[in-house]
Amino acid sequence: MTQHHDASSKATSSMQLAQVASPVKAKDAARKPTGALVQNVDQRETAKTVYGVLSDSNYAYRPRPLDDALAAEIAKRYLEALDGGKMFLTAQDVADFNAQRSQLDDDIKNGDFKRPFAVFDTYRARVKERSAFARALLNKNIFDFTGHDKVEFDREKAPWAASNAELDKLWTDSVRNDWLRLKLAGKQPAEIRKTLDKRYANIEKAVSEYSSEDIFQIAMNAYANSIDPHTDYLNPRTAERFNQQMSLQLQGIGAVLTKPDDVVVVRELVPGGPAALSKLVQPGMRVIAVGQGEKGPMEDVVGWRIDDVVEKIKGDKGTKVRLDLVPPGVPIESKPNRVLLTRDIVKLTEDAAKSEIIEVPAQNGQPAKRIGVIKLPSFYEDFEGRRRGGEFASSSRDVARLLQGFQGQNIDGVVLDFRNNGGGSLGEAVRITGLFIDQGPVVQVRESGGRVTVNQDRTPGVMWRGPLAIVINRATASASEIVAGAIKDYGRGIIIGETTYGKGTVQNLMDLDRWPGRGATNYGQLKLTIAQFFLPGGSSTQNKGVTPDVHYPVTVDASDFGESTNDNALPWSKIDSSDFERVGDLTALNATLEGQHKVRVQTDPEFKWLLEDLAEYKERKDRKYISLNEAERKAERDAAEAKVKSRQEARKRLGLALDPLADDPADDGLSLNERDVAKQVEREKQADKRPDPLLRESANILVDAINDLGRDPALLKRSLPQAESPVLWVR
């Protein structure tokens, strides 16, 4: 949870929005770097500044001295960032780097990254070797699948390969598995060979396009993440993209681009953007040239890095850009369509809060109920827009608007869906909580020196007075944990789902150009952990997360995902409670609600299917290998397809909503960037429409609470002293 925003800092993305305004200083002109990468002066100064902040100042919540011990951790994280699957580097490569790791602390202090850059050069050479090896295997007689070979897929804790021969074995097994997947999907040998040859060539090509900015960011994050799991260095382009995500408002043409091979492709269009409104740009079109204004020269962008193409297409509102686009399904050499677009402000409405209504049928003598659902993907906020005033993107504004819309729709209760909400703005978390409570502390923030500040909702009144539930899962983190935890502390609503992620720290974005004398440089930003947050009652969510009142099946094991899996995470702690007045105590309902839930889902076919799928997933995960026996794999595939078909028939028979992806193959053998772009986007949209038994059951649980309180006036008075009725929980 950040005062600005949550986000992780990684290398260049293969999918970006071509619609940003502010120009970024390009520090790497080469689009296809060759030879050893060389750091520049700006990177040296950036490294020194980051060292001053993280290890030689009071800025960080938990600063760590940059010494040999920390250098060893940095080296480990850097190697994992490059080759996390341990499929390229050998134990000797790693040993050679580790022999120098005691120098890394002094190197960083001096801004010298020649050692990490040299390791990347070795890694890039190994990728080239492995790519060539894999491509050569495609012409060998190794694709017999009648034996009992297996592929071990979990290599995170595996040792580094002791030799090239060991890597050869790993890659041979991997190539055979790739071949078998495509064969089971109905592909013929010639087509399989062509697909995989391109796939392995693209592995090498992708790494060859890494610039010094990319590698510098990876190396700096090995350092930043060694301080704590949520401190990150963001190079200028990465910082710019993060700010776009938070503001939900961009300037450009409104097109999402991807780069499956040598050519950048239009993946999808943002509704209401210039590209969509023109009717001349369609998903799947390939961008082969870009020109500025109405008469500027057209630049051939085939083979360029995606972020360099984005840099050419984006621009300020009112400026013009020309694109040469080749439609899908025709040769790239075909005559392109030239399109002139005027850049504009583009609102990313797809990423904003959305609502729906779930009808819960009459049951046990109780009338039918209407439950309003608000799905919130993140706690977004346009910080610059708020400072300027007027209209700006704000998750709290959007949630308030949706709640206002519920007022005239005879809604009996509200469910906030925080599943997979990774957090965002601290201020938005406070404001959203304030929509459901009438003033009071929401979160306590403890700084490194021990000073505690209480962030309060100071706005009188409650936007929604009725029944409330929040549904959470393991990927619910940070700001969303604040809201869920505060609502639980106040006794204002029912928390349903899984224990959350457990991220209880506060980050702030620090502009590294803020120091005087920098001139027109652009060093990027540091997302820095500056504090720890605590709920109104004094408990931290750090490591432990927020526990639900009514439990759903565990979808992700806590040992695999969550704050507690980070080896340098802050421990859980507790401080004194703030001065706040609980509005209720719903704990007396928990056992009854849990029991009603368990009884109901025993006869709910969709919930039973969910449990079956979770059990199958756990069994496959615990097995830790994939068989290379074709008959076994075919039997597994046939069983999976039969299961999907049987369930779809049951849906029709029972009158349930159909699964829009039921006719999709269980596994087409392709990687994401090998699929038809337009079809893949449509598939993702259909996936969003799949039946959601957990959300429907959350509405049922909230209705149970309403009905239970309605049947027992004494329970209502004891649980919610302010309640005027079972559907008006607070004054």
N, C-alpha and C positions, 0 to 999 in steps of 0.2 A: 504494500500500500504506500503510495507516494503522495507527497504534497503536489507533485506535478503529475507523474504517471508511472505505472508499472510496465516494464517491458524488458525482455532479455536482449542482449546485444550479440549478434552473430554475424557471420560473414555475409557477403552479398547474396541477396535473395534471388531466386529464379522467377519471381512473380512480383511485379511492382505496378504502382499507379502512375500513369503518365499524365500527371495533372498538377504538379506542385509549382509553386511560384519561385521562391527565393533561389537565386542562382548559387551554386556551391562551387567553391574554388576547386578545380580539378588538379590533383597533385600527381596523377599518373596518366600520361598521354597515351601510352601504348595500350591497345585493346587486346592484343595477343602477346603478352610479355614473353620474351625469350631470354635465355641466360639467367644469371643470378639476379634476384631482386635487390635493389639498393634503397636503403632508407634515405629520407631527405631531412633537411634542416628542421622543418616544422615538426616532424615526428620526434626528433631529438628533444626539442623544447617541450613538446607535449608530454613526453615520458618524464622529464624532470618535474614538470608541474604536477602530474599525477602522483609521482612519488612524494612530493611535498604535501599533498592533500591526504594521502592514504597512510603514510608512515612517519611524517615529520610535522604534524600539526594537530590541532584539536578539532578539525572538521569532522572526522569520521567518528561514528558512535563507538567503535571498537578498533582503534588504530593498532596496527601490528608493525613492529620494527622490521625493516627490510634487511634481513640477515641471512646466513647460510641455511637456516632451518626453513625460512619462508621461501628461499630460492629453490629448495628441493621440491616444495609443494607447487611452485610456479612451473617448474620443469615438467612435473607429472601432469598437471592440468593442460599444459600446452601440447604435450604428446597425445593426450586423450582427445583434445579438440581436433587435432589433425587426423588421427587414426584411431577413433574410438572403438572400431570393430577389430582392430589389430590384424588387418588384412594386407598391409603394405610394408610396414617397417619390420625389420628383424630385431632380434634381441641385441645383436651387435650394433645396429644403428642406434638403438636406445642407449646402449652402454657408452657409445662414443659421445653422445650428447650429455649423458649424466656425468661423465668424467669432467665436464666443464661447468656443471650446474652451480658449483660453489662460487663461480664468477658472476652469476646472473644478477645478484644483488648490487654489486658495484656497477655492472653494465647498465642496469636500469637507472641508477642514480646519475650516471653520466649520459643517459639517453642513447646508449649504444646497443643496438639490437642485431649486431652482426651474427651472433650465435643462433638466435631463433630463426633468422633469415636463412642461415646456412642449413639448419635442420629442415626448413621448408624446401630448400633446393634438393636435399636428399630425398625427402618425401615425394616431391614432384617427379624425381627420376624413378623412384620405386613405383609410382602410379603408372608411369609410362611403361615400365617393364611388365607390370601385372596386366595392363591393358593389352599389350602385345601377346603375352602368354595366353590370356583368355581367348583372344581372337584366333590364335593359332589352333587352340583346342577344338574349335568348331569344325575343323577339317580332319579331325582324327576319329578313329573308330572307338569311341568311349561311351556311346549312348545306348548301351544295353541296360535295361532296367528290370532284369529278372532276378537279380541277386538280393542281398539283404543289407546293402550299404545304407548309411545314414548320414545326414548333415547336421552337425551341431550348430544351432543358430544363436545361442547365447554365449558371446565371446567377451563380455564385459570384464569378467574376472579371470579369463584365460590368460596364461602367460604369453609373452611375445614369442613369435615363432623363432625357434632356435636356428633355423637355416632356411635357405631358399627352397630346399626340397620340401620342408614342412609347409611353406607357403604354397608351393605347387599343389600339394595335396588339398589344402583348404580351397584353393581356387578351382581345382578340378571338380571337387564336390559341388561347389557353388554353381559352376557352369552347367554341370549335369542337372542340378535342380532347376535352374532357369529353363533349360531345354525341356525337361519333363513337364513343367507347368504349361509351357506353350503347346506341347504335344497333347496334353490332356484337354486343352482348350480347343483342339481340333485343327491346329496349324500343321502344315506339311513341312518336311525337312528344309526345303529351299527357303521357305518363308521364315522358318525359325532361325536359320543361319543368318539371313539378312537382318532380321530384327536384333539378334544378339550381337552381331558384328557392330552394328550402329550403336547399340547400348554401351558396349565396352569401349568403343572409340570415343563416345561422349564423356565417359568417365575421365579419360585423359584430357580431353579438350576443356572440360569444366575446370580442372585444376590448373591447366596451363593459362587460363584467363585470370587467375587470381593476381591482383595487383599488390603493390607494396602496402597500400592502404588496408587491404583486406587482411594481410598477414600481420601488419602492425596491430590492427584491432584484435585479432585472435590472441596475439602475444600479450597485449595490454590486458585483455580480459582474463588471461591465465593469472596475471598478477591481481587484478581487481577481485576476481572470484575467490582468490585465496584469502583475501581480507574477510569477506563474508559472501554467502551465496547470492546476494542481491545487489552487490555493488558491481557496476559495469562501466566500461568505457564505450562511448558511442562516437564513431567517426562522424564527420559532418553529414554525410549522406544518410547514415543510419539515424542520427539525431533528427534530421529533417523528416524522415518517414515516421518516426515515433510521434512527433508533434502533429503530423497530419492525422494519424490514427486517433489522437485525443480530441482534436478540434472537430472532426467529422465534417470539415469544410475545406475544400481545396480549390486551387485555381489551375485550370488546364482544359483538357478536352474530355475528361471523364471516361477513360478507357483503361482497363486492367490488362497489362501485357504479361506475356510469359515467353520463355525461350526454350522450346523443346530441343532444338539443334542449332543450326547456323543462323536461323532467321527468327526475329522477334515476331510473335503472333498475338493478335488481339484475342484475349481470353474471354472478356465480357465487357459490357458497357454499363456505365453508371446511369440509372434512370434520370432523365432530365438534363444530362450533360450534353455538351455540343456534339459529341460523336453520335450519341443516341438520337438526338433531335434531327440530325442531318439526314438520317435514313440511308446514308451512303457508306457507313462503316458497320460491318457485321462481325460477330465472333468467328474466328477461324481465319480471318484475313491476315496475310503476311505483310509486314512493313519492310519494304526494300530500300526506301529513300525518304529523306526528310528535308524540307526547305523552310526557311524562315520568311515570314511575310508573303506578299503576293508575288514578289519577283526575285527573291533570294535564290542562290544556286541550290540545286538538289544534291544532297550528300548521300552517297550509297552507304547504307548501314548494315548490309549483309555481313555477318561474321562479327559484328560489334558485341561487346558486353551489353547486357540488358540495361544496366544503369546508365551507360553512355547514351543509349538510344532514348531512354526516358529523359535524360538531360536535354536532349535536342527537342523533344516534343513538348515538354512542359513550358509554362510561361505565364506572364501576368494577364489578368483579365483585359480583354479588348485587343490583345495582339493576335496575329494570325500565324498559322502554321499550315504547310502543305505536306501531305503524305502520299507516297506512291504505294498502293495496296494491291496485292495479288490475291484474288479470291481463293478459297480452299478448293481442292480437287482438280486444279489445273497446274501445269508445270511452272516452276518458279521463274522460268525464262519468259513466260507469257507477258503480253503487254499489260502493264499495271493500270489501275484506275487512279487518277490523280484527284485528291480531295482537298479542298480548302476549308479550314475550320477556324472559327474565331474563339479563342480561349475565353473561358468564363469561370465564375465561381460555381463549384460543384458541391452539392450536399450529399454526404454518404448516408442516405436514409436507411440502407440495408443494415447498417451497423447500429442503428438507434433502437431504443426500447420499443417493444411492440406488445399489443394486447390481443387477447382472444377470450371467448366465453365458453365455459364448459357447463353443459346441462347435466345435472345429477338427478336421475329419476326419483319419483316418490318411492318411499320404502318404509316398512314397519309403521304404517299409519302416519308418516310424516310427509308433508307435501314436497314436490320437486323443488330443487334449489338451482340458482344460477350463480356460478363462481367465476369471477373475473380473474384472468391470469395476466400478469405482466412479466414478460421475458426481458431481462436486462443482461446484455452480453458483457458490459463493462461499465465502470464509473467514469464516463468520458466527460470532458469539460474543455471548452475553448478558453484558455486562460487569457489570451490576448483580447478576445472578444468580450469577456467579462469586464476586463479593465476599461475597454472602450465604451461599454454600455450598449444598449439596444439589443438586437437579436443576436444570439450566439448559441452554439451547441452546448447543451447541459443535460446530463442524465436526470438530474432532480427536476428540472423544468418539464422534461418529457414524461417522467413518471407522474408528476402532479397533473399534467394535462390528461393523461390516460385515466387517472383516478377521477378527475372531474367528469370525464366522459362516462364513467361508470354510474355516476349519480342518477342519470335519467334512464338507466337500463335495468332497473329492478335487480341489482346485484345483491346477493346475500352474503358474500364473503370474497376476500381477495387473497390470491396466492402469488407471491413473488418468486419467480423462478430464477435462482442464482446459480444453477448448475453450470459448471465450466466458466464461471465469471472469475477471471483472474485478478480483479481489483481495478485500481485507478486512483482517482482524485480523493484525497482525504476530505476536502471540503464537501464534495458531493456525497460522500458517505454520511457526513453529519447532517446535511440538508435532507437526504432521503429518509433517514431515521426520524427527522423532525416532522415528516409528513404523517407519522403515526403516533407520536407522543407530543404532549403539550409542554414544551420547554424542559430543559434539564441536560445533564451531562450525557455525552454520547461516547466519547473516547478520551482516555488519559494518555498523554504523551510524555515519556520520560527521556530526557536528553542524556548525553554521555556523562555530564557532570552530576547527574542525579536530580536536577530540577524537573518537577512534574507540572505540566500544563493541562488543564481540563478544557477540552473543546466541547462546547455546549450548543444545543439547539436553543436559540434565543427568540424564535418566531412564535408568538402566541397562536394557539389554536391547533387543531388536528384536521388534516385533509381527509383522512379515512378513519371513521370511528368504529367501524364494524369489525367482524371476525377477520383474523389475519393469520396466514401461514407462510412460511418461507421454506422452499425446497432447496436442498444443498447436496453436493457430492464431494468427492475427494479433490476435484479440481476447483472447488469454490475456495478462493484465497483472498487474503489481504483486506481490501476495503469491503468486500462482500462479507468477510468474516466479522468485521466491525459491526455492520448493520445487523447480521443474524445474531451475533453475541449480545449486542445492546438490546435488541427486541426480547431476547431470552432473559437477560438480567431484569428488565422492566416487567416481565411477565405479560408482555403485550401481545404475543402471538405464539403459535406452535411451530417448532422447528422440525422438519421432516427430511429424512434422507440418510446420508452417510456422514461420518466425521470429516470435517473439512481439512484443507491442506496444512494449515498450521503456520502461516507466515504472519508473524506479529511484529514486523519491523517497518520503519518509515524511511522512504527514500526521497531525496530531493535532487532535481537536476541542477548541476553546476556548470555554467557556461565557462569553458576554459579560456575564452577570449576576454574575460572580465578584468584580468590583471592589466594595469596600465603599461603603456609602451609597446603593446602588441601590434598596433597599426591595423591593417586590413586583413589580418590572418584569420584563419578559421580552423581551430584546433579540435573542434568537436565539443562533446559534453561528457560529464561524469555523472552517472546515476549513483548517488552516494547514500549509504545507510547512515542516517543522522540521529535516529531515535528508535525507541521501542514503544509500542502502544499497548494499552491495557483497557479492558472493558470497564464500564461504570462500577461494577462490583469489585474491581481490583485484580482480576485474573487476566493473565496474558493468554492470547491464543497461540503464542509461539510454541511450535512443536506439537502441542496437544490439539490445537484446532478447536472448533466448536462442535460439541456432540449433539446429535438430534434428540428430540423428545420421542419421536416415533422412528424406528430404524428400518431402512431398506437394505436389501442384500448388498454386500460389499462387491463393487464392480472392479475396484483396483486395490490390490493389497498394499497396506501401509508400508510394508518393507520394500516396495518397489517404487513408490511415488509419494511425495510429501516432503515437508520441511525436515522431518526427522531422518530422511535418507541422506541429507547433506552432512558431510563429516565435520564441517566447521560452522554449523548453525548455532545460533545463540540458544542457551537452555531456556526452559520454561521458568517463569518466576511470577511473583505476585506482589502487589503493593496494597496500600490501604484503599478501602472503598471510597469512592467519591460520595458526595452528599446528594443522593437522589431518592425520589419517592417511587417505589414500585406501584404500577397500576393494577397488578394482579399477580396471582400465583396459580399457574395452570398445571402444576405438577400432579395435583390430585386426578387430573384427567389422563395422564400419560399411560398408566397401566391399562385403563379401559380402552383408550384409543388404539394402543398396540394390539390388544386382544381382538378388537373388532376388525382391525386391519388384517391380522393373520387369518381370521376366519373367512373374511371376504376373498382374499387372494387364493385361497385353496380351491375355489371354484371359478376363478378368473383365468380363462385360457391364455390370454396374453401374458399375464404375470407368470403363469406356469412355464410358458415358452421362454420367458426371460430367464427364469431360474435354470432351465435346461441349458440355455446358451452359456450362461455364466459357468455352469459346471463343466461344460465341454471346453470352454476357454481355459479354465484352470487346469484341466487334465492335460491339454496340449502344452500349456506353459510349463507345468511341472515335468513333463516328459523331456523337454529341452532338446529334442531332435526331430528331424523330419525324415521319414523313410524315402529311399530312392527306389523302392520297388513299385513298378508301375501298377501291378494288380492291386496292391494295398492302397495306393493313392487314388486309383480309379474307384475303388469301393468307397473310400471316404468321400470323394466328390459326388458319386451317385447317391450316397446316403444324405449328403447335405442338400442336394437338389430335390430329392424326394421329400425331405423334411419341409423345405420351402413350399413345394407344391401342395403337400398335405395341409399345411397351415393356411395357405391361401384358400383352399377348398373349404376348410373349416370356417374361415372368415365369412365366406359367401353363405354358408349354411346357417351360421349364427347371426348373420346380419351385422357383422363387425366391419369397420373401415378396412379396405383392402390395402395391402402393402404395395406401393407403387414400384418397388424394385424387385418384386417377386419374379419377374421374367428375365432379370439380369443374370448372366452366368455367375456362378459362385466365385470363379477365378478365371479371368481372361488371359493370365500370364503376362500381362503388360505392366510396365511401370507407369506412373502417373503421366510423365511427359511423352509417353508413346501413344497415348490414346487421342482420339479425335477431340480437339479442344472444345468445340461447340457441344458435342455429345456429352463430354465429361461435365461441363458446366450444367447442362440440363439434368444430368444424373444427380449432381450435388443438390440442385434445387428440389428434385423429387425426394431425395433423402431427408430433406427438412420436413417433408410432409408425411413421413412414416408415422404410423400409430405410436403414441407415447404412453404406455401403460403407467409409468411412474408419475407422470403429470396428472393423468386422470385419477389415479389413486390418491394423489395429494388433495385433489378437490373432494374426493370421497371422505378423506380423513377430516378435513375442515368441516364438512357437513355433519360428520359424526359428532364433532365437538359442539356445533350449534344445537344439534338435536339433544345431546346428553344434557347440556346446560338448560335447554328448554324444558326437559322432563323433570328436572330437579332444581327448584328455586333456591334451595339451601346451598347446593353446590355452586350455583351461579353467584350467589352473594359471597360465598367464601372464596371463590376463585377470582372473581372480578368485582370488587366492591363498588366500582364506579358504574357498573353496567346498568343500563336502564331496561334492557331486554336481552335475550340471547343473540340478537343481531345488532346491538349497540353496546360495544364492550367498554368504551371510554367516553368521558364527558367531552 
